[in-house]
Amino acid sequence: MSEKILIVEDEPKLAGLLRDYLNASGFESYILNNGTDVVPWTRDHRPDLVLLDVMLPGRDGMDVCKELRMFSAVPIIMVTARVEEIDRLLGLELGADDYICKPFSPREVVARVKAVLRRARNGQTIQEQGLVLDEQRYMATLHGRDLELTALEFRLLQLLVERPGRIYGRQQIMERIYPDDRFVSDRTVDSHIKKLRKKIEAVAPEATLIHSVYGVGYKFEPEPE
């Protein structure tokens, strides 16, 4: 079955050219020309990769990227014609997988799409004493049972698990798991931790994986087996 590529580009000739090259390479390509349509289309059709222009009518591509990352791990390649945006595209706050600068050759785009999809298929899996985090699918299992985490809960757990024993303050957690600059209170972080613990305890009541460090924050530290 062909992998689905969503092309979000408001220049019809360029969008059509990209579609033709991607289809010739065995992909199934779709085109949207307005930023406001991307999130609902992605929810309904679940593409394998989004090729997302930064400058779009309706809604900015960077804002679209941030919202996609709230619920989906779909690979995203940002496209920009403005050199000054590159530093922002390279930043972690967007969650994009790669970027391409205009002008570009369609063959380069196809090569980048294949490379990003290859990385996504390989995925990143973290395993720690019965806990498995599949970054590609935003899925966490404990002793083989799905914890049924939201995307935000997954990012929170992933942050803690990647550095066992490291203490993260609430401010650090807020800066790393929220992809935008919204105001989030300490109580919101505490609430997410509480929900995360509850889901872990529902699968393994005896497991104490996330520890509170009074006055400092939280850490992931499984008890010795």
N, C-alpha and C positions, 0 to 999 in steps of 0.2 A: 504494500500500500504506500502511495506517494506521501511524502511529508508536506504538510501545508505551510505555506509562507504567506504572511499578511504583509503586503506592501502599502505603507501609508505615505502617500506622495501626492501633492496637489498639482504637479506639472504632468499633464496627461501623456505627452510624448515620452517623457522619462519613465513614468510609471509603466507604460506599455512596453517600452524597451526592456526594462528589468523583468517584467512578467514573461516576455518572450524568451529571454536568456535563461531564466530560472526554470521555465517549463521545458525548454530544450535539454536541461540538465536532469530532468526527471522529477522535478518538484511540481506541486499543485499550488498555483499562485492566485491570490486574490488582491484586489486593489480597493483602498479607501482613500478619499481625497480630503477628508475633514477630521480634525482631531477629536471632535465630540463623539464620533461614531466608534472609536477604537475600543474603548472599555466594554461597552455592551456586545460588540461583535466578538471580542476575545472570550467573554464569558459564554456566549452561545456556541461558538465554533471551535474553540480550543486549538488555535494554530500551534505548529511546532516551533515557529520562530516569527518574530515581528521585526520588519525592516522599517524603522520609524524616523521620518524626517523631523527635524527640530522646529522649523518654521512652517506652521500649518494654519489654515483658517479654522476658526471655531475654538481651537484649544491648542496651546503650546505643547510641542512634543515632549519637553522635559516634564511638564505636569502630568501628561499621559503616562509616561514611564514610571513616575513615582506612584501613581494610583495602581497601575498594573502590578507593581511589586507588593502592594498591600494584600493581594489575593492569589497571585500567580508567580511561578518560577520560570515562565516561558522565556527562552533566550531572546534578548532584544539587542539589535544593532542600531545605534543612532546614526543619523545622516545629517551633516551640517555643511553649510557653505561659508560659515564664519569662523575664521581661525581663532578669534578670541574666545570662542565657546569650548575649545578643546580641553582647557584645564578643568572646566566644570564637568565635561563629559567623562574625564578620567577620574573624577572624584567618586568616592564611595557612596555619596548621598543619593545618587540616582539609581544605582543597581543595574545599569546597563552592562552587557557582556562585551561590547566592542563598539567602535565608532568608525565611520568612513567620512572623509572630506570630499566635497564636490570641488572641482569636477573629478569624476572617476570613470574607469572603464567598466562596463557591465561584467566583463570577465573577472575583474578584481572583486566585484560584489559577490559573484557566484562562489569564488574561492573563499571569501570571508564567511559566507553563509555556511558552506560545507565545514569549515574549520570550527565555527562556533557550535554547530549541531554535533560535530564529532566530540567536542569537549562535553557537551550537555549529555550525550548518550553515555559517555563514560561516567559522568556525574562525580560527586564527592560524597563518600559515605564515611561517617564517623561511627566507630564502634567502641563502646566503653561498658564493660561488665553487664552485658545483656541489653544495653541500650544501643539502638541503631538509628542514626539520623541520615536519611537519604535527601540530600540537598536538591537533587534534580526534581523530586516529586513533592518536596516540602512535607515529608512523611517521617514520623518518629515511631518506632516500635520498641516495646520493652518485653523481653522474653517472648518475642514473636507476636505480641499483641499490639495492635494499632492504638496509639494514645489519642488519636483524633484531635490533633492540635489545629488551632487556627494558624494562619501565616505568621501573625505577630508572636504567638506563643512559640512557634517553631524557631523563629529568629532569636527569641530570648533564650530558649534552651540551647540552641546552637552556640550562641555567644558564650554561655557558661561552660558548656562541655568542651569547647575547643581548648580551653586552658584550665584543666582541673586544678583546684586549689587556689586559683587566683580570685581575689575579692574584687567585685565590681560595685562601685557606689551607684546610687540611684541615678545621679546625673550622667555618669558614663553609660549606663544602660539606656537611658532616654536618648542620648546622642547617637547610639549605635543601632538601635532597633527601629527607631522611627525615621522613615525616609524623607520627612519634610520638617519644617521648622515650627510645627504646631506647638502650642503650650501644653505640656503634660505635667501633672503634679506628681509628687512622691507617692501619694496614695494610689494613683493609677498604676504605677510600677508595682507597688505592694499587692494590688488587686490581681495583676497578671501573674505574679509569683504564686499567689494563693490558689488561683485556678490551675496553674501548672502543677503544683504539688498535689492538688485534689485528683487530677487526671492520672498522675503517676501512682498515687496511693490506691486508686480504683483498680489498677492492674496488679500492683505489688504492694500490699499494705505494710509489709515489713521494710520496704526500701526507703531510706532517708538519703536522697540524692542532692537536694538543694538545701544549703545551710544558711541561716541568718547569722551575720556577724554584727552584734549590737553596736549601733551608732555608726556603722561603716557601710554595710550593704549585704551582698549575697555572693555565695560561691557554690560551685559544683564540686562535690567531694564524696564519692561513694565510700561506704564503710568497707573495711577489709572483708574479703570473702572467707 
